[in-house]
Amino acid sequence: MAQLDISDALNKYGTLFTENKAASIIAIVVLLAISYYSLPGSTKEKHLPVWLPLEIGAASYLISSGGLGLSIYSSLRKYGGSLFGLTSQHQVIHGLPSLDKFLSQGSHILDGFPRDWALSTKVFGAHSTADVKETLHTVLHRMNALTERLFVNEANATAAVEACDIPGNAASLVTFSSKPENLARWERSANVKLIDSQTVEADMLHLVRDFGACMSIPQLYGRHFLEREQTVLDDLWIFDNDLFPLMMVGIPQWVPFKMIKDGVAARSRLHKSLEGVYRRADQYLKGEPVDDDTDMSDISSVIRGRVKLYDENGLTMDYRGQLELGNLWGQNANTQPMVFWFLLFIYSTPGLVEQLRKEISSHVTVTDSKITSFDLQGITRCALLKGSVYETFRMVDEPTSIRYVRKPITLSDGQYTHNLKEGTWISAAHAIANKDAANYPEPHKFVPDRFLEIDENGARTARYGKLRPWGGGAGICKGRTFAEKEIIAIGAAVISLWDISPVGKEWVIPPMRPGTGTMQPVSDVRVRISRREVH
């Protein structure tokens, strides 16, 4: 659940050009410069520019690469110091010492709502009306508070992860069934192949991604949701992988591409599925008969609170479903691919899985291929396990904080003083620092103990340091505590129960492509899975 708000959505194309040649980037930057300088200014609230994520990607690439490309780009930018942007319309911030303080300013100065509304309508498909926009603006703070209370509060987030029963479900990560109808929900898209009674082959990304989604989604919508809505997982990934990037850069949904047609259809089905949740939740909370006698008793406090807010403000059921897609997406689009990378790095790093099993052994008991005790609080204190999560964040997370300058502001930046005008968009591309060798030696290598320190008591502990996986300031991820605990819990449960090896002679980490805040593999990783023998 890397973001329950949608501030990192721009990453879908924010790193689009990181795999291109420097010459291509320079050409794009020059074209952008010509286009930008011809655009008229205005004090009227501007829509989120379709070129903004492209500029984030180009600037991130050039800053990271240095050399001639950065020199040319720097000569074109409007400001100096930590601001990298070609016009007053948009600035990419990198290397600002006071960034956290700057981003923490209130929404009357740095506003995230114009971004959220633009993405809700342009990408997530909510119909744009002035009334609904005003309603959402009115209740957004209270909606975020509901989410933070459940998924950021330490005790509540721990309880929510425990309610997932990750240890129990992990025992059936693969079921060794040869019949499709007997597969677990998370196995269905993983191209599972039974090798023998003790071994299966599967596509690791699809298996792990859907397993994580099956753990987290019921914590919002109740267990009935996935049981009832059989296409939700497939539709979510079709929307995320295919439609999202095209809508993000402003391609009209009527363009006759099969990818767009299929993506729009998947998004519409998701709207209907989520509308159904709100209709049944509304019936249940009002004491009315619930459609199909569905048990809604386990819907989360977030949905209960949103039903009340929407009722108070007269929001129709169809709008509730449309607006909820951002919440479902935010809960899963970053976190579940992150679980895949975490497990891939663990199993592919020589000796690491053995070290982690030893580290967590006093907190996990395995009997007859099942976990019989699982101390989540103890597991989350395991330094190497937690440090491996942080290193995974550093390797594949691509968070960007986006704000709209609501009032003119002066920004102190070392020897520079920048006057940002009302109407400026600013983007803090946190991931640039993650690949900087000055911050992290051998930045393209997975180093599991990179974030380990010795605390005041002489014990090893994992600390974020400069890492900002959840963004920063007032728009920081609303589900960060739950997300981190979920990733750790799945990792601990899986390594306790399963041996995973590559199909082939050795592990190969696939090349990465831009994703929704988390990098995606260009191809899935085919693996063999068998039960771990515990003596």
C-alpha positions as CSV (number, residue, x, y, z in Angstrom):
1,M,0.0,0.0,0.0
2,A,2.6,2.5,-1.0
3,Q,0.1,5.2,-1.6
4,L,-3.6,5.4,-0.6
5,D,-3.6,8.9,-2.0
6,I,-2.4,9.2,-5.6
7,S,0.7,11.4,-5.3
8,D,3.0,8.8,-6.8
9,A,0.8,8.0,-9.7
10,L,2.9,10.2,-12.0
11,N,5.7,7.7,-11.8
12,K,3.9,5.5,-14.4
13,Y,5.7,7.6,-17.0
14,G,7.9,9.7,-14.7
15,T,10.8,7.4,-15.4
16,L,9.8,6.6,-19.0
17,F,13.1,7.6,-20.5
18,T,15.6,6.0,-18.1
19,E,16.4,3.3,-20.6
20,N,16.9,5.6,-23.6
21,K,20.1,7.0,-25.1
22,A,21.3,10.3,-23.8
23,A,21.0,11.8,-27.2
24,S,17.2,11.0,-27.3
25,I,16.8,12.7,-23.9
26,I,18.6,15.8,-25.1
27,A,16.5,16.0,-28.2
28,I,13.3,15.6,-26.1
29,V,14.5,18.3,-23.7
30,V,15.2,20.7,-26.5
31,L,11.8,20.1,-28.0
32,L,10.2,20.6,-24.6
33,A,12.1,23.8,-24.1
34,I,10.8,25.2,-27.5
35,S,7.3,24.2,-26.6
36,Y,7.3,25.4,-23.0
37,Y,8.7,28.8,-23.8
38,S,5.9,29.4,-26.2
39,L,3.2,28.7,-23.6
40,P,1.4,31.7,-22.1
41,G,1.4,32.2,-18.4
42,S,-1.7,32.5,-16.3
43,T,-2.6,33.0,-12.6
44,K,-5.6,30.8,-13.2
45,E,-5.4,27.3,-11.7
46,K,-3.7,25.1,-14.3
47,H,-4.5,21.5,-15.1
48,L,-1.9,18.9,-14.5
49,P,0.2,19.2,-17.7
50,V,0.5,16.0,-19.7
51,W,4.2,16.6,-20.3
52,L,5.0,16.9,-16.6
53,P,5.8,13.2,-16.0
54,L,7.9,13.2,-19.1
55,E,9.9,16.1,-17.8
56,I,10.3,14.4,-14.5
57,G,11.7,11.3,-16.3
58,A,14.0,13.3,-18.6
59,A,15.3,15.5,-15.7
60,S,15.8,12.4,-13.5
61,Y,17.8,10.7,-16.2
62,L,20.0,13.6,-16.9
63,I,20.7,14.4,-13.3
64,S,21.6,10.8,-12.6
65,S,23.8,10.5,-15.7
66,G,25.6,13.8,-15.5
67,G,28.0,14.7,-18.3
68,L,27.1,16.6,-21.5
69,G,23.4,15.9,-21.2
70,L,23.1,17.5,-17.8
71,S,25.2,20.5,-18.9
72,I,22.9,21.2,-21.8
73,Y,19.8,20.7,-19.7
74,S,21.2,23.0,-17.0
75,S,21.9,25.7,-19.5
76,L,18.2,25.6,-20.5
77,R,16.6,25.6,-17.1
78,K,15.0,28.6,-15.7
79,Y,16.5,28.6,-12.2
80,G,19.7,27.2,-10.7
81,G,20.7,25.4,-7.5
82,S,18.3,22.5,-6.7
83,L,15.6,23.4,-9.2
84,F,15.6,21.7,-12.6
85,G,12.9,22.9,-14.8
86,L,12.6,24.7,-18.1
87,T,9.9,27.2,-17.3
88,S,8.0,28.7,-14.3
89,Q,5.2,26.2,-15.0
90,H,7.1,23.2,-13.5
91,Q,10.3,22.6,-11.5
92,V,11.9,19.3,-10.5
93,I,13.6,19.6,-7.2
94,H,16.8,17.6,-6.4
95,G,19.3,18.1,-3.7
96,L,17.4,20.7,-1.6
97,P,18.7,20.3,2.0
98,S,15.4,21.6,3.5
99,L,13.1,19.5,1.2
100,D,11.2,17.8,4.0
101,K,10.5,21.1,5.6
102,F,9.5,22.7,2.3
103,L,7.1,19.9,1.4
104,S,5.5,20.0,4.9
105,Q,3.9,23.4,4.3
106,G,0.1,23.6,4.4
107,S,-2.2,23.1,1.4
108,H,-2.9,26.9,1.3
109,I,0.7,27.2,0.0
110,L,1.6,23.8,-1.5
111,D,-1.6,22.0,-2.6
112,G,-1.9,18.4,-3.6
113,F,-5.6,18.5,-4.4
114,P,-5.3,19.8,-8.0
115,R,-3.0,16.8,-8.7
116,D,-5.4,14.4,-7.0
117,W,-8.4,15.7,-8.9
118,A,-6.7,15.7,-12.2
119,L,-5.6,12.1,-11.8
120,S,-9.0,11.0,-10.4
121,T,-10.7,12.3,-13.6
122,K,-8.0,11.8,-16.2
123,V,-6.6,8.4,-15.2
124,F,-9.0,6.8,-12.7
125,G,-12.1,7.8,-14.8
126,A,-14.2,9.8,-12.4
127,H,-16.6,12.1,-14.3
128,S,-15.6,15.7,-13.8
129,T,-18.2,18.0,-12.4
130,A,-17.8,21.1,-10.4
131,D,-20.1,19.8,-7.6
132,V,-18.2,16.6,-7.2
133,K,-14.9,18.4,-7.2
134,E,-16.1,20.7,-4.5
135,T,-17.5,17.8,-2.5
136,L,-14.2,15.8,-2.7
137,H,-12.2,18.9,-1.8
138,T,-14.4,19.4,1.3
139,V,-14.1,15.8,2.6
140,L,-10.6,14.8,1.4
141,H,-8.9,15.6,4.7
142,R,-11.4,13.5,6.6
143,M,-11.1,10.7,4.1
144,N,-7.3,10.7,4.5
145,A,-7.7,10.7,8.3
146,L,-9.8,7.5,8.1
147,T,-7.1,5.8,6.1
148,E,-4.3,7.0,8.4
149,R,-6.1,5.9,11.5
150,L,-6.3,2.3,10.2
151,F,-3.1,1.9,8.1
152,V,-0.5,4.3,9.7
153,N,-1.4,4.0,13.4
154,E,1.1,1.4,14.6
155,A,-1.3,-0.7,16.7
156,N,-4.1,-0.6,14.1
157,A,-1.7,-1.4,11.2
158,T,-0.3,-4.4,13.1
159,A,-3.8,-5.6,13.9
160,A,-4.7,-5.3,10.2
161,V,-1.7,-7.2,9.0
162,E,-2.4,-9.9,11.6
163,A,-6.0,-10.1,10.4
164,C,-4.7,-11.1,6.9
165,D,-3.5,-14.4,8.3
166,I,-0.4,-14.3,6.1
167,P,1.2,-17.2,7.9
168,G,-1.9,-19.4,7.4
169,N,-2.3,-18.4,3.8
170,A,1.3,-18.7,2.9
171,A,1.1,-22.5,3.6
172,S,-1.0,-22.6,0.4
173,L,1.2,-20.3,-1.7
174,V,1.1,-23.2,-4.1
175,T,-1.4,-26.0,-3.7
176,F,0.2,-28.7,-5.9
177,S,-3.1,-29.1,-7.7
178,S,-3.3,-30.3,-11.3
179,K,-6.9,-29.0,-11.6
180,P,-7.4,-25.3,-12.4
181,E,-10.6,-25.1,-10.4
182,N,-8.7,-26.2,-7.3
183,L,-6.0,-23.6,-7.5
184,A,-5.8,-20.8,-4.9
185,R,-7.0,-17.4,-6.2
186,W,-3.4,-16.1,-6.4
187,E,-2.2,-19.1,-8.4
188,R,-4.7,-18.6,-11.3
189,S,-2.6,-16.1,-13.3
190,A,0.8,-17.6,-12.5
191,N,0.8,-20.3,-15.2
192,V,1.4,-22.9,-12.5
193,K,2.7,-26.2,-13.7
194,L,2.8,-29.3,-11.5
195,I,6.3,-31.0,-12.0
196,D,5.7,-33.7,-9.4
197,S,3.9,-34.1,-6.1
198,Q,6.5,-31.9,-4.3
199,T,7.4,-29.3,-6.9
200,V,5.6,-26.8,-9.1
201,E,6.8,-24.2,-11.6
202,A,5.2,-20.7,-11.6
203,D,5.6,-17.2,-12.8
204,M,6.9,-15.5,-9.7
205,L,5.7,-11.9,-10.2
206,H,2.1,-13.0,-11.0
207,L,2.0,-15.5,-8.1
208,V,3.5,-13.2,-5.4
209,R,1.7,-10.0,-6.6
210,D,-1.7,-11.7,-6.5
211,F,-1.0,-13.3,-3.2
212,G,-0.2,-10.0,-1.7
213,A,-3.4,-8.4,-3.2
214,C,-5.5,-11.3,-1.8
215,M,-4.0,-10.5,1.7
216,S,-4.6,-6.8,1.7
217,I,-7.8,-6.2,-0.3
218,P,-10.1,-7.9,2.2
219,Q,-8.7,-5.6,4.9
220,L,-10.5,-2.7,3.1
221,Y,-13.5,-4.3,1.5
222,G,-14.2,-7.5,3.5
223,R,-13.6,-11.1,2.4
224,H,-16.8,-11.1,0.3
225,F,-15.3,-8.7,-2.3
226,L,-12.8,-11.0,-4.0
227,E,-15.1,-14.0,-3.6
228,R,-17.9,-12.1,-5.4
229,E,-15.8,-10.1,-7.9
230,Q,-13.9,-12.8,-9.9
231,T,-12.3,-10.4,-12.4
232,V,-11.1,-7.7,-10.0
233,L,-7.4,-8.8,-9.9
234,D,-7.0,-9.2,-13.6
235,D,-8.9,-5.9,-14.2
236,L,-6.7,-4.1,-11.8
237,W,-3.4,-5.2,-13.5
238,I,-4.8,-4.5,-17.0
239,F,-5.8,-1.0,-15.9
240,D,-2.5,-0.4,-14.1
241,N,-0.1,-1.8,-16.8
242,D,-1.9,-0.9,-20.0
243,L,-4.4,2.0,-19.6
244,F,-2.8,4.0,-16.8
245,P,0.4,5.2,-18.8
246,L,-1.6,6.2,-21.9
247,M,-4.1,8.2,-19.9
248,M,-1.3,9.7,-17.9
249,V,0.2,11.4,-21.0
250,G,-3.1,12.6,-22.3
251,I,-4.0,10.0,-25.0
252,P,-7.8,10.1,-25.5
253,Q,-9.6,7.0,-24.5
254,W,-11.4,6.9,-27.8
255,V,-8.2,6.2,-29.8
256,P,-8.8,2.8,-31.5
257,F,-6.0,0.9,-29.8
258,K,-6.9,-2.6,-28.4
259,M,-4.8,-1.8,-25.3
260,I,-7.0,1.3,-24.7
261,K,-10.3,-0.5,-25.4
262,D,-9.4,-3.4,-23.1
263,G,-8.1,-1.0,-20.4
264,V,-11.2,1.2,-20.5
265,A,-13.4,-1.9,-20.2
266,A,-11.4,-3.2,-17.2
267,R,-11.6,0.2,-15.6
268,S,-15.4,0.3,-16.1
269,R,-15.7,-3.2,-14.5
270,L,-13.7,-2.0,-11.5
271,H,-16.0,1.0,-11.1
272,K,-19.0,-1.3,-11.1
273,S,-17.4,-3.7,-8.6
274,L,-16.5,-0.9,-6.2
275,E,-19.9,0.8,-6.7
276,G,-21.3,-2.6,-5.6
277,V,-19.2,-2.5,-2.4
278,Y,-20.6,0.9,-1.5
279,R,-24.2,-0.1,-2.2
280,R,-24.0,-3.2,-0.1
281,A,-22.1,-1.3,2.7
282,D,-24.7,1.4,2.6
283,Q,-27.5,-1.2,2.9
284,Y,-25.7,-3.0,5.7
285,L,-25.0,0.1,7.8
286,K,-28.6,1.3,7.4
287,G,-30.0,-2.0,8.5
288,E,-31.6,-2.7,5.2
289,P,-31.6,-6.1,3.3
290,V,-28.2,-6.5,1.6
291,D,-28.0,-7.6,-2.0
292,D,-27.7,-11.4,-2.2
293,D,-27.5,-11.5,1.6
294,T,-23.8,-10.7,1.4
295,D,-22.1,-10.6,4.8
296,M,-20.7,-7.1,5.1
297,S,-19.8,-7.3,8.8
298,D,-16.1,-7.2,8.1
299,I,-15.8,-4.1,5.9
300,S,-13.1,-1.8,7.2
301,S,-13.6,1.4,9.3
302,V,-12.3,3.2,6.2
303,I,-15.3,2.1,4.1
304,R,-17.7,2.7,6.9
305,G,-16.4,6.2,7.4
306,R,-16.5,7.0,3.7
307,V,-20.1,5.7,3.4
308,K,-21.0,8.2,6.1
309,L,-19.1,11.1,4.5
310,Y,-20.6,10.4,1.1
311,D,-24.1,10.2,2.5
312,E,-23.6,13.5,4.3
313,N,-22.5,15.1,1.0
314,G,-25.0,13.4,-1.3
315,L,-22.5,11.6,-3.5
316,T,-24.2,9.1,-5.8
317,M,-23.2,5.4,-5.9
318,D,-21.6,5.6,-9.3
319,Y,-19.3,8.4,-8.2
320,R,-18.4,6.4,-5.1
321,G,-17.2,3.5,-7.3
322,Q,-15.3,5.8,-9.6
323,L,-13.5,7.7,-6.8
324,E,-12.7,4.4,-4.9
325,L,-10.6,3.1,-7.8
326,G,-7.7,5.3,-6.7
327,N,-7.9,3.8,-3.2
328,L,-7.9,0.2,-4.5
329,W,-5.0,1.0,-6.9
330,G,-3.1,2.8,-4.2
331,Q,-3.3,-0.1,-1.9
332,N,-1.8,-2.6,-4.4
333,A,-0.1,-1.0,-7.4
334,N,3.2,-0.3,-5.5
335,T,3.2,-2.8,-2.7
336,Q,2.5,-6.0,-4.5
337,P,5.3,-5.7,-7.1
338,M,7.5,-4.6,-4.2
339,V,6.8,-8.0,-2.5
340,F,8.0,-9.7,-5.7
341,W,11.3,-7.8,-5.8
342,F,11.9,-8.4,-2.1
343,L,11.5,-12.1,-2.4
344,L,13.5,-12.2,-5.6
345,F,16.4,-10.4,-4.0
346,I,16.3,-12.6,-0.9
347,Y,16.3,-15.9,-2.8
348,S,18.8,-14.8,-5.5
349,T,21.4,-13.3,-3.1
350,P,23.8,-16.0,-2.1
351,G,23.4,-17.0,1.6
352,L,20.8,-14.4,2.4
353,V,17.8,-16.6,2.8
354,E,19.7,-18.8,5.3
355,Q,20.8,-15.8,7.3
356,L,17.2,-14.5,7.4
357,R,15.7,-17.8,8.4
358,K,18.2,-17.9,11.3
359,E,17.4,-14.3,12.3
360,I,13.6,-14.8,12.5
361,S,13.8,-18.4,13.9
362,S,13.0,-17.3,17.4
363,H,9.8,-15.5,16.2
364,V,8.5,-18.2,13.8
365,T,7.6,-21.8,14.5
366,V,7.0,-24.3,11.7
367,T,5.4,-27.6,12.3
368,D,4.4,-30.1,9.6
369,S,4.8,-27.5,6.8
370,K,2.6,-25.0,8.6
371,I,3.5,-21.9,10.7
372,T,2.2,-22.6,14.2
373,S,3.4,-19.3,15.8
374,F,4.3,-16.0,14.2
375,D,5.4,-13.0,16.3
376,L,4.9,-10.1,13.9
377,Q,6.2,-7.5,16.3
378,G,9.3,-9.5,16.9
379,I,9.8,-10.2,13.2
380,T,9.6,-6.5,12.4
381,R,12.5,-5.9,14.8
382,C,14.8,-8.3,12.9
383,A,17.4,-5.9,11.6
384,L,18.7,-7.8,8.5
385,L,15.2,-8.6,7.3
386,K,14.0,-5.0,7.7
387,G,17.2,-3.7,6.2
388,S,16.6,-6.0,3.2
389,V,13.2,-4.4,2.8
390,Y,14.8,-0.9,2.8
391,E,17.4,-2.0,0.3
392,T,14.6,-3.3,-1.9
393,F,12.9,0.1,-1.6
394,R,16.1,1.8,-2.7
395,M,16.6,-0.5,-5.7
396,V,13.1,-0.4,-7.2
397,D,11.0,2.3,-5.6
398,E,10.5,5.5,-7.6
399,P,8.5,8.0,-5.3
400,T,7.8,11.5,-6.5
401,S,6.1,14.2,-4.4
402,I,3.9,16.5,-6.6
403,R,2.5,19.9,-5.4
404,Y,0.8,22.9,-6.9
405,V,2.0,26.3,-5.7
406,R,-1.2,28.0,-4.4
407,K,0.5,31.2,-3.1
408,P,3.8,32.8,-4.2
409,I,6.6,31.4,-2.1
410,T,10.3,32.2,-1.5
411,L,12.5,29.1,-1.4
412,S,16.0,29.4,0.2
413,D,18.4,27.1,-1.6
414,G,22.0,27.7,-0.4
415,Q,23.4,30.6,-2.3
416,Y,20.2,30.8,-4.4
417,T,16.8,32.3,-3.5
418,H,13.9,31.2,-5.7
419,N,10.6,33.0,-6.0
420,L,8.0,30.4,-7.1
421,K,4.9,31.9,-8.6
422,E,1.4,30.9,-8.0
423,G,0.5,28.3,-10.6
424,T,3.8,26.5,-10.6
425,W,3.9,22.7,-10.3
426,I,6.8,21.3,-8.3
427,S,8.0,17.7,-8.3
428,A,10.5,16.2,-5.8
429,A,12.0,13.1,-7.5
430,H,13.2,11.2,-4.4
431,A,14.6,8.3,-6.4
432,I,17.4,10.2,-8.0
433,A,19.3,10.1,-4.7
434,N,18.8,6.4,-4.4
435,K,21.1,5.6,-7.4
436,D,23.7,8.2,-6.4
437,A,27.1,6.6,-5.6
438,A,27.8,9.5,-3.3
439,N,25.0,8.4,-1.1
440,Y,25.1,4.6,-1.7
441,P,28.3,3.0,-3.0
442,E,27.7,0.5,-5.7
443,P,24.2,1.8,-6.1
444,H,23.1,-0.8,-8.7
445,K,24.0,-3.7,-6.4
446,F,21.7,-5.2,-3.8
447,V,23.4,-4.9,-0.4
448,P,21.1,-6.3,2.3
449,D,23.0,-4.8,5.2
450,R,23.3,-1.3,3.6
451,F,20.9,0.3,6.0
452,L,22.1,-1.4,9.2
453,E,23.5,0.6,12.1
454,I,24.6,0.0,15.6
455,D,22.2,1.6,18.1
456,E,23.1,3.1,21.5
457,N,22.8,-0.3,23.1
458,G,25.2,-2.0,20.7
459,A,22.5,-3.8,18.8
460,R,22.0,-3.9,15.0
461,T,19.1,-1.8,13.8
462,A,17.8,-0.8,10.3
463,R,17.2,2.9,9.7
464,Y,16.0,4.7,6.6
465,G,18.6,7.5,6.7
466,K,18.2,9.5,3.6
467,L,15.8,7.1,2.0
468,R,12.3,8.5,1.3
469,P,10.2,5.5,0.0
470,W,6.9,7.0,1.0
471,G,7.4,10.5,-0.5
472,G,7.6,13.5,1.9
473,G,5.8,16.3,3.6
474,A,2.0,16.6,4.0
475,G,1.4,14.2,1.1
476,I,3.4,11.3,2.5
477,C,1.9,7.8,1.9
478,K,-1.3,7.2,4.0
479,G,-0.7,3.5,4.2
480,R,3.0,3.3,4.8
481,T,3.0,1.4,8.2
482,F,0.6,-1.3,6.9
483,A,2.6,-1.6,3.7
484,E,5.9,-2.1,5.3
485,K,4.6,-4.6,7.8
486,E,2.7,-6.5,5.1
487,I,5.9,-6.8,3.0
488,I,7.9,-8.0,6.0
489,A,5.3,-10.5,7.0
490,I,4.9,-12.0,3.6
491,G,8.7,-12.3,3.3
492,A,9.1,-13.9,6.6
493,A,6.2,-16.4,6.1
494,V,7.4,-17.4,2.6
495,I,11.0,-18.0,3.4
496,S,10.0,-20.0,6.5
497,L,7.9,-22.4,4.4
498,W,9.2,-22.5,0.9
499,D,12.3,-23.2,-1.1
500,I,12.3,-21.2,-4.4
501,S,14.9,-21.7,-7.2
502,P,15.1,-20.4,-10.7
503,V,14.1,-22.5,-13.7
504,G,17.5,-22.7,-15.2
505,K,21.0,-22.9,-13.9
506,E,21.1,-19.6,-12.0
507,W,19.1,-16.6,-10.9
508,V,18.8,-13.8,-13.4
509,I,17.5,-10.4,-12.2
510,P,15.4,-9.2,-15.1
511,P,15.9,-5.7,-16.5
512,M,13.4,-3.1,-15.1
513,R,10.9,-0.8,-16.8
514,P,9.0,2.1,-15.3
515,G,6.0,1.1,-13.2
516,T,3.5,2.9,-10.9
517,G,6.0,4.1,-8.4
518,T,7.7,0.7,-8.3
519,M,9.8,-0.6,-11.2
520,Q,8.4,-3.6,-13.0
521,P,10.4,-6.5,-14.6
522,V,10.4,-6.5,-18.3
523,S,9.6,-10.2,-18.1
524,D,8.4,-12.5,-15.3
525,V,10.7,-14.8,-13.5
526,R,10.0,-18.5,-13.9
527,V,10.7,-20.4,-10.7
528,R,10.4,-23.8,-9.1
529,I,8.8,-24.0,-5.7
530,S,8.9,-26.8,-3.1
531,R,8.2,-27.1,0.6
532,R,11.1,-26.4,2.8
533,E,12.2,-29.3,4.9
534,V,12.5,-28.1,8.6
535,H,14.5,-30.4,10.9
